[in-house]
């Protein structure tokens, strides 16, 4: 992938959605088999963090490369150079997958 041209502001995160799911037995189910919106993705860019009440920046807990689980209807969908991305706030991320 070419260098991403999106720089998220404050506590926002740019995520590429995972387009296929894998069952416990290892069978891969493509996203086209399900009309459901993805709930997982890989973080490709993070903002600098939001400003707290004390005017100090609060860094984000997620970083580039983390695979995350997020609310199905939380992120904003955008398309850049033909590729789909989600932009969401850090508080819309439910978990980091390890």
N, C-alpha and C positions, 0 to 999 in steps of 0.2 A: 504494500500500500504506500502511496506517495505521502509526503508530509501533510498532515492534517491542516486544513486552513481555518479551523475553528478554535477560538480561544474562549473558553467559558469564563464568565464573570462570577465573582464572589464565591458562593458555595455550590455552584452548578458543576455538573459532571457530564461529559459527552461519552456515550456508550454505543458500541455497535451491537445490535441484537444478535443473539444466537439463533441461527435459522434452522437448526435441526435438533431433535431431541433423541436421546438414547435410552432404551429401556434397561431394566436391571440385567437382562440377559445379553445386552450388547447390541440389540437390533436398533438401527438408526431410522428414525421416523422423520422424513423431511417436513419442513414447515408447511409446504403446500398440501400435505395430507390433513392438516388441521387449520381451520380458519381462525383459531385463537391467536391473539396478539402475544408475542414473546414476553416472558417475564424474567429472562436472564440475558446477560450481555457482558461484554468485555469493555472495561474502561479504557478509552483512548486519549482523553484529555481531562484535566481537572483545573478548577479555578484556584485562586489564591486563598480562598476562605472568606467567611463573612466577618464583619467587624462587630465585636462584642460591645456590651454596655460601657466597658472601660476604654473604648476606642482602640483596642488591640485586636489584631487579626487572629482569628481562630482557624488553625490549619485543618484541612480535611483529613478524615481517617482512611479514605480510600486513595489508591494511587494508580497510575497508569499500569495496565496489565492485569489488574484484579478482575476476576470474574464475579459478578454481583447478581443478586436477585432483587427485583424491584416490583413495586405495585403495577399491576397490569394496566391500569388506566391513568397512571401518574405522569409519565413522560410526554414531552412534546416531540412529535415526529418531524424530522427534516430530511431532505435529500441534498447531498453535496456531491457534485461530479458523478451522479448516477448511483451513489451509495447511500443506503439508509442509515441514519443515526438517530439516537434519542438524546434529548437534553433533559436532565432532571436535577432537582436539588438533592443534596446529600441526604436530607431527612426523608426522601422518598425511597432511598435504598434500604432494603430490609435486612440484607445479610451479604457477607463476602463468602464466596465458596472457596474452600481450601482443598 
